[in-house]
């Protein structure tokens, strides 16, 4: 009787051990899948951060170009104005 109880206990423990091994394998696979997903997510974050830096740099370049363009427009406008003033002065000089 004692040995049958021991045998039953051993069989129960083996069954529980099998369940734990199966659960461990399942969790290991899930953990591996999550690790891969996290790695891909980190790669995506790095790519997005790089893209953000590139866009910020491009914005900075465009901002500088914009300032330069406005200066050129101002210079062109000033030149046209001065040309007009010179023409008027020439007309006035000729009239004198």
PyMOL CGO cylinders between C-alpha atoms (Angstrom):
from pymol import cmd
from pymol.cgo import CYLINDER

trace = [
    CYLINDER, 0.00, 0.00, 0.00, 2.80, 2.38, 0.84, 0.3, 1, 1, 1, 1, 1, 1,
    CYLINDER, 2.80, 2.38, 0.84, 4.54, 1.62, -2.44, 0.3, 1, 1, 1, 1, 1, 1,
    CYLINDER, 4.54, 1.62, -2.44, 1.39, 2.20, -4.49, 0.3, 1, 1, 1, 1, 1, 1,
    CYLINDER, 1.39, 2.20, -4.49, 0.98, 5.63, -2.86, 0.3, 1, 1, 1, 1, 1, 1,
    CYLINDER, 0.98, 5.63, -2.86, 4.61, 6.40, -3.63, 0.3, 1, 1, 1, 1, 1, 1,
    CYLINDER, 4.61, 6.40, -3.63, 4.15, 5.21, -7.19, 0.3, 1, 1, 1, 1, 1, 1,
    CYLINDER, 4.15, 5.21, -7.19, 1.03, 7.35, -7.60, 0.3, 1, 1, 1, 1, 1, 1,
    CYLINDER, 1.03, 7.35, -7.60, 2.86, 10.36, -6.13, 0.3, 1, 1, 1, 1, 1, 1,
    CYLINDER, 2.86, 10.36, -6.13, 5.77, 9.81, -8.54, 0.3, 1, 1, 1, 1, 1, 1,
    CYLINDER, 5.77, 9.81, -8.54, 3.38, 9.52, -11.49, 0.3, 1, 1, 1, 1, 1, 1,
    CYLINDER, 3.38, 9.52, -11.49, 1.56, 12.70, -10.42, 0.3, 1, 1, 1, 1, 1, 1,
    CYLINDER, 1.56, 12.70, -10.42, 4.84, 14.54, -10.04, 0.3, 1, 1, 1, 1, 1, 1,
    CYLINDER, 4.84, 14.54, -10.04, 5.99, 13.33, -13.47, 0.3, 1, 1, 1, 1, 1, 1,
    CYLINDER, 5.99, 13.33, -13.47, 2.72, 14.51, -15.01, 0.3, 1, 1, 1, 1, 1, 1,
    CYLINDER, 2.72, 14.51, -15.01, 3.09, 17.90, -13.34, 0.3, 1, 1, 1, 1, 1, 1,
    CYLINDER, 3.09, 17.90, -13.34, 6.70, 18.07, -14.47, 0.3, 1, 1, 1, 1, 1, 1,
    CYLINDER, 6.70, 18.07, -14.47, 5.60, 17.32, -18.05, 0.3, 1, 1, 1, 1, 1, 1,
    CYLINDER, 5.60, 17.32, -18.05, 3.02, 20.12, -17.81, 0.3, 1, 1, 1, 1, 1, 1,
    CYLINDER, 3.02, 20.12, -17.81, 5.65, 22.50, -16.49, 0.3, 1, 1, 1, 1, 1, 1,
    CYLINDER, 5.65, 22.50, -16.49, 8.06, 21.55, -19.29, 0.3, 1, 1, 1, 1, 1, 1,
    CYLINDER, 8.06, 21.55, -19.29, 5.32, 22.15, -21.90, 0.3, 1, 1, 1, 1, 1, 1,
    CYLINDER, 5.32, 22.15, -21.90, 4.43, 25.48, -20.30, 0.3, 1, 1, 1, 1, 1, 1,
    CYLINDER, 4.43, 25.48, -20.30, 8.13, 26.44, -20.20, 0.3, 1, 1, 1, 1, 1, 1,
    CYLINDER, 8.13, 26.44, -20.20, 8.52, 25.62, -23.90, 0.3, 1, 1, 1, 1, 1, 1,
    CYLINDER, 8.52, 25.62, -23.90, 5.43, 27.67, -24.77, 0.3, 1, 1, 1, 1, 1, 1,
    CYLINDER, 5.43, 27.67, -24.77, 6.64, 30.60, -22.69, 0.3, 1, 1, 1, 1, 1, 1,
    CYLINDER, 6.64, 30.60, -22.69, 10.11, 30.34, -24.20, 0.3, 1, 1, 1, 1, 1, 1,
    CYLINDER, 10.11, 30.34, -24.20, 8.66, 30.56, -27.71, 0.3, 1, 1, 1, 1, 1, 1,
    CYLINDER, 8.66, 30.56, -27.71, 6.46, 33.49, -26.71, 0.3, 1, 1, 1, 1, 1, 1,
    CYLINDER, 6.46, 33.49, -26.71, 9.42, 35.19, -25.08, 0.3, 1, 1, 1, 1, 1, 1,
    CYLINDER, 9.42, 35.19, -25.08, 11.51, 34.67, -28.21, 0.3, 1, 1, 1, 1, 1, 1,
    CYLINDER, 11.51, 34.67, -28.21, 8.73, 36.11, -30.37, 0.3, 1, 1, 1, 1, 1, 1,
    CYLINDER, 8.73, 36.11, -30.37, 8.42, 39.11, -28.07, 0.3, 1, 1, 1, 1, 1, 1,
    CYLINDER, 8.42, 39.11, -28.07, 12.19, 39.64, -28.14, 0.3, 1, 1, 1, 1, 1, 1,
    CYLINDER, 12.19, 39.64, -28.14, 12.13, 39.64, -31.95, 0.3, 1, 1, 1, 1, 1, 1,
    CYLINDER, 12.13, 39.64, -31.95, 9.18, 42.03, -31.97, 0.3, 1, 1, 1, 1, 1, 1,
    CYLINDER, 9.18, 42.03, -31.97, 10.96, 44.33, -29.51, 0.3, 1, 1, 1, 1, 1, 1,
    CYLINDER, 10.96, 44.33, -29.51, 14.09, 44.23, -31.65, 0.3, 1, 1, 1, 1, 1, 1,
    CYLINDER, 14.09, 44.23, -31.65, 12.08, 45.17, -34.75, 0.3, 1, 1, 1, 1, 1, 1,
    CYLINDER, 12.08, 45.17, -34.75, 10.38, 47.93, -32.78, 0.3, 1, 1, 1, 1, 1, 1,
    CYLINDER, 10.38, 47.93, -32.78, 13.74, 49.26, -31.64, 0.3, 1, 1, 1, 1, 1, 1,
    CYLINDER, 13.74, 49.26, -31.64, 14.97, 49.17, -35.24, 0.3, 1, 1, 1, 1, 1, 1,
    CYLINDER, 14.97, 49.17, -35.24, 11.88, 51.10, -36.30, 0.3, 1, 1, 1, 1, 1, 1,
    CYLINDER, 11.88, 51.10, -36.30, 12.43, 53.65, -33.52, 0.3, 1, 1, 1, 1, 1, 1,
    CYLINDER, 12.43, 53.65, -33.52, 16.06, 54.10, -34.59, 0.3, 1, 1, 1, 1, 1, 1,
    CYLINDER, 16.06, 54.10, -34.59, 14.99, 54.54, -38.22, 0.3, 1, 1, 1, 1, 1, 1,
    CYLINDER, 14.99, 54.54, -38.22, 12.34, 57.07, -37.21, 0.3, 1, 1, 1, 1, 1, 1,
    CYLINDER, 12.34, 57.07, -37.21, 14.83, 58.95, -35.05, 0.3, 1, 1, 1, 1, 1, 1,
    CYLINDER, 14.83, 58.95, -35.05, 17.27, 59.07, -37.97, 0.3, 1, 1, 1, 1, 1, 1,
    CYLINDER, 17.27, 59.07, -37.97, 14.49, 60.27, -40.28, 0.3, 1, 1, 1, 1, 1, 1,
    CYLINDER, 14.49, 60.27, -40.28, 13.54, 62.91, -37.72, 0.3, 1, 1, 1, 1, 1, 1,
    CYLINDER, 13.54, 62.91, -37.72, 17.14, 64.14, -37.54, 0.3, 1, 1, 1, 1, 1, 1,
    CYLINDER, 17.14, 64.14, -37.54, 17.33, 64.27, -41.34, 0.3, 1, 1, 1, 1, 1, 1,
    CYLINDER, 17.33, 64.27, -41.34, 14.07, 66.22, -41.50, 0.3, 1, 1, 1, 1, 1, 1,
    CYLINDER, 14.07, 66.22, -41.50, 15.24, 68.63, -38.81, 0.3, 1, 1, 1, 1, 1, 1,
    CYLINDER, 15.24, 68.63, -38.81, 18.46, 69.17, -40.76, 0.3, 1, 1, 1, 1, 1, 1,
    CYLINDER, 18.46, 69.17, -40.76, 16.47, 69.71, -43.97, 0.3, 1, 1, 1, 1, 1, 1,
    CYLINDER, 16.47, 69.71, -43.97, 14.21, 72.20, -42.16, 0.3, 1, 1, 1, 1, 1, 1,
    CYLINDER, 14.21, 72.20, -42.16, 17.29, 74.05, -40.93, 0.3, 1, 1, 1, 1, 1, 1,
    CYLINDER, 17.29, 74.05, -40.93, 18.72, 74.14, -44.46, 0.3, 1, 1, 1, 1, 1, 1,
    CYLINDER, 18.72, 74.14, -44.46, 15.42, 75.37, -45.87, 0.3, 1, 1, 1, 1, 1, 1,
    CYLINDER, 15.42, 75.37, -45.87, 15.21, 77.99, -43.17, 0.3, 1, 1, 1, 1, 1, 1,
    CYLINDER, 15.21, 77.99, -43.17, 18.67, 79.27, -44.10, 0.3, 1, 1, 1, 1, 1, 1,
    CYLINDER, 18.67, 79.27, -44.10, 17.75, 79.18, -47.79, 0.3, 1, 1, 1, 1, 1, 1,
    CYLINDER, 17.75, 79.18, -47.79, 14.57, 81.07, -47.00, 0.3, 1, 1, 1, 1, 1, 1,
    CYLINDER, 14.57, 81.07, -47.00, 16.52, 83.82, -45.22, 0.3, 1, 1, 1, 1, 1, 1,
    CYLINDER, 16.52, 83.82, -45.22, 18.96, 84.01, -48.13, 0.3, 1, 1, 1, 1, 1, 1,
    CYLINDER, 18.96, 84.01, -48.13, 16.08, 84.08, -50.63, 0.3, 1, 1, 1, 1, 1, 1,
    CYLINDER, 16.08, 84.08, -50.63, 14.37, 86.90, -48.74, 0.3, 1, 1, 1, 1, 1, 1,
    CYLINDER, 14.37, 86.90, -48.74, 17.64, 88.82, -48.68, 0.3, 1, 1, 1, 1, 1, 1,
    CYLINDER, 17.64, 88.82, -48.68, 17.97, 88.30, -52.44, 0.3, 1, 1, 1, 1, 1, 1,
    CYLINDER, 17.97, 88.30, -52.44, 14.39, 89.46, -52.99, 0.3, 1, 1, 1, 1, 1, 1,
    CYLINDER, 14.39, 89.46, -52.99, 15.02, 92.50, -50.81, 0.3, 1, 1, 1, 1, 1, 1,
    CYLINDER, 15.02, 92.50, -50.81, 18.20, 93.21, -52.76, 0.3, 1, 1, 1, 1, 1, 1,
    CYLINDER, 18.20, 93.21, -52.76, 16.39, 92.82, -56.09, 0.3, 1, 1, 1, 1, 1, 1,
    CYLINDER, 16.39, 92.82, -56.09, 13.58, 95.07, -54.91, 0.3, 1, 1, 1, 1, 1, 1,
    CYLINDER, 13.58, 95.07, -54.91, 16.08, 97.64, -53.70, 0.3, 1, 1, 1, 1, 1, 1,
    CYLINDER, 16.08, 97.64, -53.70, 17.94, 97.44, -57.02, 0.3, 1, 1, 1, 1, 1, 1,
    CYLINDER, 17.94, 97.44, -57.02, 14.71, 97.98, -58.97, 0.3, 1, 1, 1, 1, 1, 1,
    CYLINDER, 14.71, 97.98, -58.97, 13.86, 100.90, -56.74, 0.3, 1, 1, 1, 1, 1, 1,
    CYLINDER, 13.86, 100.90, -56.74, 17.31, 102.41, -57.20, 0.3, 1, 1, 1, 1, 1, 1,
    CYLINDER, 17.31, 102.41, -57.20, 17.08, 101.84, -60.96, 0.3, 1, 1, 1, 1, 1, 1,
    CYLINDER, 17.08, 101.84, -60.96, 13.77, 103.71, -60.94, 0.3, 1, 1, 1, 1, 1, 1,
    CYLINDER, 13.77, 103.71, -60.94, 15.31, 106.51, -58.90, 0.3, 1, 1, 1, 1, 1, 1,
    CYLINDER, 15.31, 106.51, -58.90, 18.24, 106.71, -61.33, 0.3, 1, 1, 1, 1, 1, 1,
    CYLINDER, 18.24, 106.71, -61.33, 15.84, 106.88, -64.29, 0.3, 1, 1, 1, 1, 1, 1,
    CYLINDER, 15.84, 106.88, -64.29, 13.89, 109.66, -62.63, 0.3, 1, 1, 1, 1, 1, 1,
    CYLINDER, 13.89, 109.66, -62.63, 17.10, 111.51, -61.84, 0.3, 1, 1, 1, 1, 1, 1,
    CYLINDER, 17.10, 111.51, -61.84, 18.24, 111.07, -65.44, 0.3, 1, 1, 1, 1, 1, 1,
    CYLINDER, 18.24, 111.07, -65.44, 14.91, 112.48, -66.65, 0.3, 1, 1, 1, 1, 1, 1,
    CYLINDER, 14.91, 112.48, -66.65, 15.19, 115.38, -64.22, 0.3, 1, 1, 1, 1, 1, 1,
    CYLINDER, 15.19, 115.38, -64.22, 18.77, 116.07, -65.29, 0.3, 1, 1, 1, 1, 1, 1,
    CYLINDER, 18.77, 116.07, -65.29, 17.76, 116.04, -68.94, 0.3, 1, 1, 1, 1, 1, 1,
    CYLINDER, 17.76, 116.04, -68.94, 14.89, 118.39, -68.18, 0.3, 1, 1, 1, 1, 1, 1,
    CYLINDER, 14.89, 118.39, -68.18, 17.27, 120.80, -66.52, 0.3, 1, 1, 1, 1, 1, 1,
]
cmd.load_cgo(trace, "trace")
